[in-house]
Amino acid sequence: MRLLFILTALIILLPHHALADIVVIVNPRSSITALTHHQIIDIYMGRNPGLADDKKLQPYDQALDSTIRSEFYYGITGKPASAINAYWARLLFTGRASPPKSVADDSAILDIIEKNPMAIGYLDRRYLNDQVTVVYTIKRQDQKEPDAELQNTQLSDTLPVTEKP
């Protein structure tokens, strides 16, 4: 009985965000139904190859200091937010690429995605609605162990960026 009480208390005290996955979403009018892990990396790390009709998705990022942003980038690259920030600082300095546009929170992401068929964003699954399409899911519990390949590589080696035309 005491063990049951302790387990119940732990579940109640566990932060809710630790239980929900992060989902990458698009507008249903975009015709995209799924993206691969590597496509997500390409889009969010400056290599946005575009769609079949030569249109490019506009990625939107969560706030720079948000937990979900750190978890998202760790989930796709296996690298901490500090490495992602340094990566973007180098690209901005050299003029090779610009980072995704940043918004305040999950509701701002939803609002943008619902209105723009070329927008892509990510949010906590708990805030998902039926006005957007999930194209990729990052399991938060899987982030504890990134791919062995990614652990021993430089971020620039893993995520090369092509020059802007």
C-alpha positions as CSV (number, residue, x, y, z in Angstrom):
1,M,0.0,0.0,0.0
2,R,2.8,2.4,0.9
3,L,4.5,1.6,-2.5
4,L,1.3,2.4,-4.3
5,F,1.1,5.7,-2.5
6,I,4.7,6.6,-3.4
7,L,4.2,5.6,-7.1
8,T,1.0,7.7,-7.3
9,A,2.7,10.7,-5.8
10,L,5.6,10.4,-8.2
11,I,3.3,10.2,-11.2
12,I,1.4,13.3,-10.1
13,L,4.6,15.3,-9.4
14,L,6.2,14.3,-12.7
15,P,6.2,17.3,-15.1
16,H,3.6,16.8,-17.7
17,H,5.9,17.9,-20.5
18,A,8.1,14.9,-19.9
19,L,5.2,12.7,-21.0
20,A,4.2,14.3,-24.3
21,D,6.0,13.8,-27.6
22,I,7.2,16.7,-29.8
23,V,5.4,16.7,-33.1
24,V,6.5,18.5,-36.4
25,I,3.4,19.9,-38.1
26,V,2.4,21.5,-41.4
27,N,-0.7,23.0,-42.9
28,P,-2.9,20.3,-44.5
29,R,-2.9,22.3,-47.8
30,S,0.8,21.8,-48.1
31,S,0.3,18.2,-49.5
32,I,3.1,16.9,-47.2
33,T,1.9,13.9,-45.3
34,A,5.2,12.7,-43.8
35,L,8.9,13.7,-43.5
36,T,12.0,11.6,-42.6
37,H,14.4,12.4,-39.9
38,H,17.0,13.6,-42.4
39,Q,14.5,15.9,-44.1
40,I,13.6,17.5,-40.7
41,I,17.4,18.0,-40.1
42,D,17.8,19.6,-43.6
43,I,14.8,21.9,-43.1
44,Y,15.8,23.1,-39.6
45,M,19.6,23.3,-40.1
46,G,19.6,25.5,-43.2
47,R,19.5,22.9,-46.0
48,N,15.9,23.3,-47.2
49,P,15.8,21.6,-50.6
50,G,12.2,22.5,-51.3
51,L,9.3,20.6,-52.5
52,A,8.6,18.9,-55.9
53,D,7.0,22.1,-57.2
54,D,10.2,24.1,-56.3
55,K,8.6,25.8,-53.3
56,K,10.5,25.9,-50.0
57,L,9.0,25.3,-46.6
58,Q,9.4,28.2,-44.1
59,P,10.5,26.6,-40.7
60,Y,9.4,28.2,-37.5
61,D,11.3,27.8,-34.2
62,Q,10.2,28.0,-30.6
63,A,11.6,30.7,-28.4
64,L,15.4,30.6,-28.1
65,D,15.4,29.9,-24.3
66,S,12.5,27.4,-24.3
67,T,12.8,23.8,-23.1
68,I,10.9,22.4,-26.1
69,R,13.4,24.0,-28.5
70,S,16.3,22.4,-26.7
71,E,14.5,19.0,-26.7
72,F,13.6,19.3,-30.3
73,Y,17.1,20.0,-31.5
74,Y,18.6,17.4,-29.3
75,G,16.0,14.9,-30.6
76,I,16.9,15.6,-34.2
77,T,20.7,16.1,-34.0
78,G,21.8,14.6,-30.7
79,K,23.4,18.0,-29.9
80,P,22.7,20.4,-27.0
81,A,21.1,23.8,-27.7
82,S,24.5,25.5,-27.2
83,A,26.0,23.6,-30.2
84,I,22.9,24.5,-32.3
85,N,23.3,28.2,-31.3
86,A,27.0,28.2,-32.2
87,Y,26.2,26.5,-35.5
88,W,23.7,29.2,-36.5
89,A,26.1,32.0,-35.3
90,R,28.7,30.7,-37.7
91,L,26.3,30.5,-40.6
92,L,24.9,34.0,-39.9
93,F,28.4,35.4,-39.7
94,T,29.4,34.0,-43.0
95,G,26.0,34.8,-44.6
96,R,25.5,31.2,-45.7
97,A,22.0,30.8,-44.2
98,S,19.5,32.2,-41.8
99,P,18.0,30.3,-38.8
100,P,14.3,29.5,-38.7
101,K,12.0,32.3,-37.6
102,S,11.4,32.3,-33.9
103,V,8.0,32.6,-32.2
104,A,6.9,32.8,-28.6
105,D,5.2,29.5,-27.9
106,D,3.1,26.5,-29.0
107,S,0.0,28.6,-29.7
108,A,1.9,31.0,-31.9
109,I,3.3,28.0,-33.9
110,L,-0.3,26.7,-34.3
111,D,-1.6,30.0,-35.5
112,I,1.1,30.4,-38.1
113,I,0.9,26.8,-39.4
114,E,-2.9,27.0,-39.7
115,K,-2.7,30.1,-41.9
116,N,0.4,29.4,-44.0
117,P,0.6,26.3,-46.3
118,M,4.3,26.7,-46.6
119,A,5.1,26.8,-42.9
120,I,6.5,24.0,-40.8
121,G,6.9,24.0,-37.0
122,Y,7.0,21.8,-33.9
123,L,5.2,21.8,-30.7
124,D,4.2,19.7,-27.7
125,R,1.7,17.0,-28.7
126,R,-0.7,18.2,-26.0
127,Y,-1.4,21.4,-28.0
128,L,-2.1,19.6,-31.3
129,N,-5.5,20.3,-33.0
130,D,-7.2,19.0,-36.1
131,Q,-6.3,22.1,-38.2
132,V,-2.7,20.9,-38.8
133,T,-1.0,17.7,-40.1
134,V,1.6,15.8,-38.1
135,V,4.5,14.8,-40.4
136,Y,7.1,13.6,-37.8
137,T,7.1,12.7,-34.1
138,I,10.0,12.9,-31.7
139,K,9.6,10.7,-28.7
140,R,10.9,12.6,-25.7
141,Q,12.0,9.4,-23.8
142,D,14.2,8.5,-26.8
143,Q,16.3,11.6,-26.4
144,K,18.3,10.2,-23.6
145,E,20.4,8.1,-26.0
146,P,21.1,9.9,-29.4
147,D,22.4,7.9,-32.3
148,A,25.9,6.6,-31.7
149,E,26.8,8.1,-35.1
150,L,25.8,11.6,-34.0
151,Q,27.6,11.4,-30.7
152,N,31.1,11.3,-32.2
153,T,30.8,13.7,-35.0
154,Q,31.1,17.5,-35.4
155,L,27.9,19.3,-36.0
156,S,29.2,20.8,-39.1
157,D,30.2,17.3,-40.4
158,T,26.7,16.0,-39.7
159,L,24.8,18.9,-41.1
160,P,26.5,20.6,-44.0
161,V,24.9,23.6,-45.4
162,T,24.8,24.6,-49.0
163,E,25.6,28.2,-50.0
164,K,22.8,30.6,-50.7
165,P,22.5,31.4,-54.4
